Amino acid sequence: MSRTVLVTGGAGFIGSAVVRHLLAATDHHVVTLDALTYAGHLASLEGVLDDPRHTFVHADVTDAAAVADAFRTHAPDAVLHLAAESHVDRSIDGPAAFLRTNVDGTFTLLEAARAAWTTDHGMRDDVRFVHVSTDEVFGSLAPDAPAFHEGTPYAPRSPYAASKAASDHLARAWFHTYGLPVIVTNCSNNYGPRQFPEKLLPTIVLRGARGASLPIYGAGDQVRDWLYVDDHARGLVAALERGTPGATYLFGGRNERRNLEVVQQVCRLLDDAHPDGAPHANRIEHVPDRPGHDVRYAVDPTRAETDLGWRPTVAFEEGLRTTVDWYRTHPAWVDAVRGGYDLERQGLGPQAGPETGRGTP
Ligand SMILES: NC(=O)c1ccc[n+]([C@@H]2O[C@H](COP(=O)([O-])OP(=O)(O)OC[C@H]3O[C@@H](n4cnc5c(N)ncnc54)[C@H](O)[C@@H]3O)[C@@H](O)[C@H]2O)c1
């Protein structure tokens, strides 16, 4: 069945991968709604922006009138909601933008979908609202604890994670109270092309290429479960097509790695790409840890595998090589997106920096 899918945050890292996947693998029409904050860029949609099945709407998810207008104009019958403030460090420096976009924005979108999809006979059952969230809502896992699953209690510990947890609760409440066909997904750490340079992997790749030090928070002992971004995008579309309203699906790569191990692996790839700078691992610098840094995240994706028929397809070594190569060969994208940001440290506290800069819709 061909749908019109509204993708919020489609000019960001994961959203742009979702838009590409929808256009390549389905016959759906795609409406990208994005405020183009510091993290969202039309350059990330290069090649698909002018696709006849794609429309771009420059709007803020907290702007109820603009969101209602998008529903009226484009009549989406599915929403993939990815728009968010997404960087933990920025949430430490300036949490207000996180509450605004992640909590108020989700509320605004849920209300717009409810208004648009409620008929004289009640809620339409052919529509879907996929709320995209993170495994960080579950808090910090002990080293030997079993991985997060759909029943793990919420215990968010950063302003970012708390704002995403709040939005997950809203989404589920709209399912139970209003019958909105909501599906919630929680995913582990993504990596791949088009991630804003402030995140760990692009920071290491880009600083490595310019011969700078390679900062790692604390001892680098934190464990994350890494998933290639296109595998997440496929999972989200599988949840949209085959998910059960009211259900939660967890996506992860069954690929737990210590941060230091990941950085050392990137260093080996940089050694191949820039032999002049080898060994890049000599430039790893341990810097003060992130306040409240969660020790470990790990996801049990069994339900997504069983119920959605989803599996990660990209091996970590392969995905990492593709990612390093992509940043090396796309300096124009890096220059287009980074604005005034020059790979400096963030997240040391409110006195360290201003609120998150925002685009003007
Ligand atoms: N990156 C990860 O590892 C990861 C893992 C699990 C879940 N997630 C979730 O996936 C989603 C996307 O993450 P990402 O890494 O692609 O983030 P990102 O920061 O790269 O992109 C966010 C996008 O949302 C847009 N946006 C921000 N505020 C907006 C607003 N008020 N109105 C409209 N658009 C707005 C930005 O312009 C940008 O295009 C988020 O909801 C995040 O919580 C991310």
The ligand as an SDF file (V2000), in Angstrom:
LIG
                    3D

 44 48  0  0  0  0  0  0  0  0999 V2000
   21.9990    9.2290   16.9840 N   0  0  0  0  0  0  0  0  0  0  0  0
   21.7480    8.1370   17.6800 C   0  0  0  0  0  0  0  0  0  0  0  0
   22.6520    7.3490   17.9570 O   0  0  0  0  0  0  0  0  0  0  0  0
   20.3340    7.8250   18.1040 C   0  0  0  0  0  0  0  0  0  0  0  0
   20.0780    6.5880   18.6910 C   0  0  0  0  0  0  0  0  0  0  0  0
   18.7590    6.2770   19.0450 C   0  0  0  0  0  0  0  0  0  0  0  0
   17.7440    7.1790   18.8250 C   0  0  0  0  0  0  0  0  0  0  0  0
   18.0220    8.3850   18.2690 N   0  0  0  0  0  0  0  0  0  0  0  0
   16.8990    9.3030   18.0390 C   0  0  0  0  0  0  0  0  0  0  0  0
   16.7430    9.4170   16.6320 O   0  0  0  0  0  0  0  0  0  0  0  0
   16.2860   10.7140   16.3030 C   0  0  0  0  0  0  0  0  0  0  0  0
   17.2120   11.3450   15.2930 C   0  0  0  0  0  0  0  0  0  0  0  0
   18.5210   11.4140   15.8480 O   0  0  0  0  0  0  0  0  0  0  0  0
   19.7450   11.9990   15.0030 P   0  0  0  0  0  0  0  0  0  0  0  0
   20.9760   11.4280   15.5840 O   0  0  0  0  0  0  0  0  0  0  0  0
   19.4640   11.8440   13.5540 O   0  0  0  0  0  0  0  0  0  0  0  0
   19.6400   13.5450   15.4040 O   0  0  0  0  0  0  0  0  0  0  0  0
   20.2030   14.8300   14.6550 P   0  0  0  0  0  0  0  0  0  0  0  0
   20.5160   15.8010   15.7360 O   0  0  0  0  0  0  0  0  0  0  0  0
   21.2610   14.4700   13.6610 O   0  0  0  0  0  0  0  0  0  0  0  0
   18.9530   15.3630   13.8050 O   0  0  0  0  0  0  0  0  0  0  0  0
   17.8400   15.9460   14.4080 C   0  0  0  0  0  0  0  0  0  0  0  0
   17.0310   16.6040   13.3180 C   0  0  0  0  0  0  0  0  0  0  0  0
   15.8560   17.1720   13.9220 O   0  0  0  0  0  0  0  0  0  0  0  0
   15.7090   18.5090   13.4690 C   0  0  0  0  0  0  0  0  0  0  0  0
   15.0640   19.2820   14.5350 N   0  0  0  0  0  0  0  0  0  0  0  0
   15.5590   19.5920   15.7580 C   0  0  0  0  0  0  0  0  0  0  0  0
   14.6770   20.3540   16.4350 N   0  0  0  0  0  0  0  0  0  0  0  0
   13.5880   20.4940   15.6340 C   0  0  0  0  0  0  0  0  0  0  0  0
   12.3460   21.1550   15.7750 C   0  0  0  0  0  0  0  0  0  0  0  0
   12.0380   21.8290   16.8940 N   0  0  0  0  0  0  0  0  0  0  0  0
   11.4580   21.0710   14.7670 N   0  0  0  0  0  0  0  0  0  0  0  0
   11.7580   20.4020   13.6290 C   0  0  0  0  0  0  0  0  0  0  0  0
   12.9330   19.7840   13.4190 N   0  0  0  0  0  0  0  0  0  0  0  0
   13.8370   19.8260   14.4180 C   0  0  0  0  0  0  0  0  0  0  0  0
   17.1220   18.9920   13.1990 C   0  0  0  0  0  0  0  0  0  0  0  0
   17.1360   20.1090   12.3150 O   0  0  0  0  0  0  0  0  0  0  0  0
   17.7590   17.7520   12.6070 C   0  0  0  0  0  0  0  0  0  0  0  0
   17.5320   17.6810   11.2280 O   0  0  0  0  0  0  0  0  0  0  0  0
   16.1980   11.4860   17.6140 C   0  0  0  0  0  0  0  0  0  0  0  0
   14.8640   11.4550   18.0440 O   0  0  0  0  0  0  0  0  0  0  0  0
   17.0910   10.7110   18.5530 C   0  0  0  0  0  0  0  0  0  0  0  0
   16.6480   10.8460   19.8830 O   0  0  0  0  0  0  0  0  0  0  0  0
   19.2980    8.7300   17.9090 C   0  0  0  0  0  0  0  0  0  0  0  0
  1  2  1  0
  2  3  2  0
  2  4  1  0
  4  5  1  0
  4 44  2  0
  5  6  2  0
  6  7  1  0
  7  8  2  0
  8  9  1  0
  8 44  1  0
  9 10  1  0
  9 42  1  0
 10 11  1  0
 11 12  1  0
 11 40  1  0
 12 13  1  0
 13 14  1  0
 14 15  2  0
 14 16  1  0
 14 17  1  0
 17 18  1  0
 18 19  2  0
 18 20  1  0
 18 21  1  0
 21 22  1  0
 22 23  1  0
 23 24  1  0
 23 38  1  0
 24 25  1  0
 25 26  1  0
 25 36  1  0
 26 27  1  0
 26 35  1  0
 27 28  2  0
 28 29  1  0
 29 30  1  0
 29 35  2  0
 30 31  1  0
 30 32  2  0
 32 33  1  0
 33 34  2  0
 34 35  1  0
 36 37  1  0
 36 38  1  0
 38 39  1  0
 40 41  1  0
 40 42  1  0
 42 43  1  0
M  CHG  2   8   1  16  -1
M  END
$$$$
